């Protein structure tokens, strides 16, 4: 299981294969659910001002798609 923390760049992969970048806003105590900000008008440095979507951490991968700092899958 991945250990995510607030501010981590992640991407979600939907069952049909679409991938979406986001930033972890919060995570529950057991580490199974993360609240991820996916849409913030490209104001990523202000992600904490936006609503996060509850996402199962098993559906998240560290790093952003097409980010040079992300290790490719």
N, C-alpha and C positions, 0 to 999 in steps of 0.2 A: 504494500500500500504506500502511495506517495504521501509525504508529509508536506502539505501546503501551509503557507502562512500569509498573513495580510500583505498585500502589495505584490504578490507573485504574479508574473505573466503566465497565463495558461491558455490552452485552447480546448474547446469542447467539440467532440465529433458526434454528430447526430446519427441515429440508426441508418438513415439513408445516405450517409457519407459526407454531408455538408459539414465544414469545419468553421468555427467562429472563435475569434480572439476575445479574451477578457482578462480582467484583473480580479484577484481574490480580495473581497472586501472584508469577509469574516469567515470563520469556520467553527463548526460545533465542537464540543469538548471531545467527542469520540473520533473526530476527524473524518467522518463519513459524508457530511454535507458541508459544502462551501457555498457561500453567497458570492456570486460572481457578477461583476459589472461588465456587461457586454456592449452596451451602447451608451456612450457619454459624449456624443458630438465631437469626438476626437480630442477631448479634454482629459486625456489619460492621467495627467498629473493631479487632476481634481476628482479622481474616481470615487473617493469617499463621500462626495456630495450627491452621488447617484444611487438609485435603488439597485440592489443586487438580486439576482435570480438564484433560488435554491437549486443547487446542482449536486448530484451524486459525485463524489470525488473519484470514483472508479471510471467515470466518463470524461475525466479531465487528463490532459497531458501537459507537462511543464513546457513553457515557452510559447511563443507566438508563431503562427504560420508565416513564412516568408520573412522572418526576422533573422538577420545575419548572426545574431547571438544565440539563436536556437539551434540545438543539435537536431539534424534531420532524422526522421524516423526511418 
